Amino acid sequence: MTNKRLTGVLGALALFPLLLGSAGAVTIKVASVSPLSGALAPIGTEVRRGAELAVQEQVAAFKALGHNLVYMPMDDQASAALGTQIGKTLSADRSVLGVVGALNSSVSNTLAAATAAANLAMISPASTNDGLTANGWKHFSRVVATDSAQAVAAAQYLKTELNAKSVFVVSDNTAYGNGLSKALQTNLKRQGIALAGYVGASNDEQIAGAVKRIKTMNPDVVYFGGTDDVGSKLVKAVRAAGVKALFMGGDGLDSPSFIQRSGIDAAGVVYSTGFGPVTVFSGAPAFTQKYQAAYKAKPNGVSVYAYDAMNVMLEAIKSNLTKNGAAPSRAQVTSAVRRQNFPACFDGAAGKCNIVSGAMGFDASGERLRSRVFIMKLDNVLQGQVAKVQTVTAESLK
């Protein structure tokens, strides 16, 4: 045997124990589901980054227990049909034990339906449609305030802070937009505010038609329920038509891409959001530092909630792990998610601060026990300012 061949054999033998160790470790996969291409890719990428950062921080802890933690970012393209396909794909892979997603309520609905039979634990960081937790799903939870919570806060703000008399409501025709718009209308009625009109608009022709109606009705407020891609088109069209009414929306406008797309027309826009500016959270400084180091960009509220959702998922999985033992069952993980209970975390607190957005726990339906809704206003230099904060409990909305 030549020296060269002998060296190769010895090298292979040296690697053999490492290969055995890797082969012996149990692989546990967790996924995120969000739009990573298409119009909503900017905000969908925030979901991926937040979830990915949480996984990266936990890889070593899982490895010490004899498990390989693998992260799978999935691109749903904001498509409900793709949500079904992705749900089936993830359900079929028995090593997948948890999913963080989706961003869009319509996608979360199909994704959750497709993973229900497999009892695959799912935590949405961003889907707000109230109906998602009315399905009796044991495997679905979320960490963000609902449409109802946002609608309550928005209508109260319009009444008490602005004394608005009439509101024209526009939905982008998505599950999210329709749910938020209908919840807002219910609360406008409770506050004694007149509904000037209601239309659905998602394409250029429909937006043009909506603007004509808005101009005719001359409301105090134009309220938009939907995502930032359509919202930016609507606000620009409204301003181009000379409509001076306050423009207000929900957390679909809580995105840097809304400002980028809207430009100066975004000045003065008001929106409700369960996310809020990252700086309001007690664990924000450490998270922001880690995020900027990893991605060379500033985080937003969606990335915070995705980070928190993934950490809840990983803690639920770890709570059922034994060193070098088998992976927990999906049923164990699903049950453990609902049992997770994190106190508010501060940068100065002892130990690792892996929940940024405040105390975290869930009720029997999967709603977060306590959440905050922020009313934000974009100033003349397009910086978001907190106009009002309201704490909402899951019980108060039932």
N, C-alpha and C positions, 0 to 999 in steps of 0.2 A: 504494500500500500504506500503510495507516495505521501510526502509530507503534506501536500496540498489537500489530498483526499482525507488524510487523518485529521487535519485541522477542521475540515468540514464536518466530519463525524463527531468529533469532540464538541464542536459548537452546537450541533443538533442535540447531543446528549445534555449539554449544559442548559439548553432551553426547555428540555423535556419536563422538568418539575414545574416550570412556569406555565407551560401549556396545560399540564394536568390541573394546576390550580385554577386557571381560567376556565377550563372545561367543567371543573367541579362546582364553580360558583353558579348560583341560580340567577337567571336574568329576570329582572322586573322592569317592565316598560310603563312609562306614563306618557300621555300625549296632550298636546294642545290643539284646539281646532279654531281657526279664525281665517279671515280672508288675507292671504299673503300675495295675491295678485288681483288686479282690477281696481275699481275706483276706491274701495275701502281698504286697500292694502296698507296705507300709512297707519291707520288705527289698529288694523289687524296685526301689524307687526309689533305693536306695543304689547298685545296679548302674548305673542311668541316670546318676546324679549323678557317680559316679567316672569313668565313660567320657566323659561330657560335658565334665568339667573338663579331661581330657587333650586332647580335641579342641580346645577353646577355646584352649589354650596352644600348639597347633601350627598353627592357621589361618594365622598370619602367615608361618611358615616355608614352608608349602605355596604360599602366594600368591607369595612371592619366587621360587619355582621355576616360576611360571606355571600353578598349579593351584588350583582352588577346592575346598576341603575342606568337605564337607557331612556333618552328623551326623543320623542317623535313629534315634530311640528307638522300639522296637517293643514293644507290649504283648501278651505271650503268655498272660496271665491264669492262669499256672501250668497250662496245658492242653497235653498232649502233641499233641492233634489240631491245635491252633493252631500248635504248633511246626512241623508239616509244612506248613501253609498259608503261614506266614511264610517258611519256607525256600524254598519254590517262588517266592514273590513276590520275595525278595531275589536268588535265582538268575537270575530273568528280567531283572532290571535290571543290564545289563552294566557300569554305572558303579559298582556296589557291589563293593568289593575286599576287605572284611574285616568280620567280625562278632564282637562281644564278647558272649558269652552261651552258654548260658542260665543261669539260677539253678538251676532244678530239674533233676535228672539225667534224669528222664523226658522233659522238654522238650528237653534237650540231645541226647538219643538220637534223637528224631524230627527235630529241626532239622538235626543232622549228617547223618542219612540223606538228608534232602531236598536238602542242599547238596553232597553227595559228588560227584555226576555233574558239577556245575559247577566243582568244585575250588575252592570259595569258602572262603578261610581263616577259621577259627573258633577263638577262644580263650575257654574258659569260665573265669570268675573264681571259680566257686562249686560246680560240679557234681562230686561226689566218688565216684560209683558206679564201681567198678573196671572194669566191663565196657566203659566208654566208650572206653578206649584199647586194648581187645582186639579191636576190629573191623578193624584194619589201615587205618584212615583216615589218609591223609597230610595231610588238611586240618584235622584236629582236634587241638588241644593244650589244656592247662589249667595254671593257675598255683597251684592249691590242692592240699593233701594229700588222698590218697584215703581211702575208707572203711577199707581195710585198715590204713593208717597210723594212723588214729584208733582203730581197734579194738585194735591192738597196744598203743598207749599207754594206752588205757582199761583193758584187762584187766590190764596190769602195775601200774597205779595201784591197782586194786581188790585185787590180791594183796599187793603190797609195802607199800602205805600204809594200807590198811584191813583187810587180812586177811579179806576177805569170803569166806563159805562158800557162799552161794547167791544167784543172781540170777534175777529174773523179767524176761523180755524182751518188750517190746511194740513192734510196728511200726505205722506209720500206713498201711500197704498201698501206699505209693508205691514207685517204683523206688529212690529214695534210701533210704527207710526200710527196705525189705526188704534192700537190699544191705548197709547198715550193721549191721542186726540180725544177719544171717547171718555177717558177718565177725566181729562181737563174739562170737557163740556159738563159732565156731572157736577164737578166742583164749581164751575162758573154759576150754575143754577143755584147751588147752595149759598153762594155769596151774593146772589141777586144781580149778577152781571149779565147783560143781554148777549145772546149769540147772534152776531151780525150775519154769519153764513158759515157753511162748512163744505169743503170740496176736497177731492183727492187729486193730487197732481204729482206725476213723477217724470214726465218727459217735457220737452220744450213746448210743445203745443198745449199741453194741459196747464203748464205753468203760465203761459201767456193768457189762457182763458181765466185762470184763477186771478191773475193780476187785474184784468178788466173788471171782474166782479168786486174785487177788493176796492178798486178806485171808485166804483159806483156806490158802494156801501159806506165808504169813508169811516172805518172803525177807529177806535182809540188804539187798538192793539191788533197786530197780525201775529197769530200763534202758529208755529210750525211744529208738527210732530213727525220726525223722520231723521234721516242720517245726513251727515254734513255735505255729501256730494250734491244732493238735491237741494238741501237748505241753502247752500251758497248760491246756487242758480236762482232760487226764489228771492233771496234778499237783494241780489243785484238787479233782478227784474223789477221788484217793488220800488227800489230807489230810482231806477231809470225812468219809471213811470211817474215819478214825483210824489209818491205816497210818503207822507211824513210820520205815519203811525209807528209806535214802538214795535220793534220786531222781537219776538220772544220764542224760545223753543225749549226742548228738553236736552238730555245729556248726549243726544246724537250730534249736537253742535259743540260739545266739549272736546275739541280736537284741534291741534295746530293746523291741520289741513283745512279746516273750515275758514280760518283766518287767511291762510295762503290763497285759497280759492276766491274768497270774498273781497280781499283787499280792504280798502278804506270803507267800503259799504258795511263792513262788520262793526264799525264804530257805533257804540250805543246799543248793540244787540244784548239782550238779556236772556239767560238760559238757566234752567234748573239742572242740577246734576247730583248724583250720588257720589261722584268721584272727588270733585273739588280740586283745588290747587294742591300739589304735592306738599307744599310748605306747611299746610295746616295739620298734617299728621305728626304725631309725637315721634314716630320712628323715622321721619323723613330724612334727616341729615345723613345718617349712615347708609340708608338705601340709595339716596341720590349719589353719594360718593361711589358706591359699588356699581351702580348703573352707568354712570358717566365713564368710569374706568373701563367697563366692558364694551360700551357701545359708542363712546365719544359723542354722546348726545344727552339732552336732558330728558328725564322721564316725565310721564304725565299720570293722571289718576288711573287710567286704564292699566298701565303697566304695574302700578302699585297693587291694584286689585287682582291682577293675574298672578303676581308674585305671592300675595297672601293666599289666594285660592290653591295654588300649587303647594305651598307650605302646609296648608291644612290637609291636603291629599296625602302628602308624603308622611306627615305625622300619623295620619290614620293607618297608613301601610306599616310604618315602623312599629306602631303599637301592637301589631300582630306578628312581628318578626322574632324569631329566635336565632341565635348565632349558628350559622351553617345549617339551618333548618330549611324546610320547604317554604315556598312562598305562601302567603296567606290566600285564602279563597276570596273571590270577588264579594261574596256575601259578607265576609268578615270586614272587608274594607268599607263597603257601603254602610254597614252598621256603625263602624268606628268613626266615619265622617260626622255623623249626626251627634256623636258623643264628644267631639272635640270642643274644648272650651278654653279660650285664650284670654287672659286679662289684657288691658291696654298696656302697650309696651313703650318704654322710653329709652332713648339712646343711652342715658346714664344708668339704666337698670342693670343689675348683675345678670350675667348669662347672655345667651344669644338672643337678639331681638329679631325674630323672623316673621312677626306680624306687624305690619306698618300702619294699617288703617284704623286701629282701635280694637277694643274688646270684640272677640269673635266667638259666636256660638249660634246654633240653629234650633228652630222649633221643629215640631213633628212634621211639618209640611216641607221643610228645607229652607224656609226663610231665615235670614239673619235676624237675631233677636233684637238688636238695636243698630240703627244706621242713621247717618246724617244726610240731609238734603241741603245743598248749597244753592242759593240764588246768586248767580254771577253776572256782572256787567262788564262788557268790553269798553274801555275808555277810548279817548281820542287817539291814543297811540297803540291801540289794540292790545292792551294789557288787561287781563281779567282781574276784576276787583270783587271781593266778597261783599254782597249787598245784604245778605241775610243767611242765617244758619238755623236749621230746624232739625231737632232729633226726633226720629220716628221709631216706634216699636212695632214689631210684627203684629202683636196682639191688637194694637189700636186700629189696624187697617182691616180687621176681619169682621 
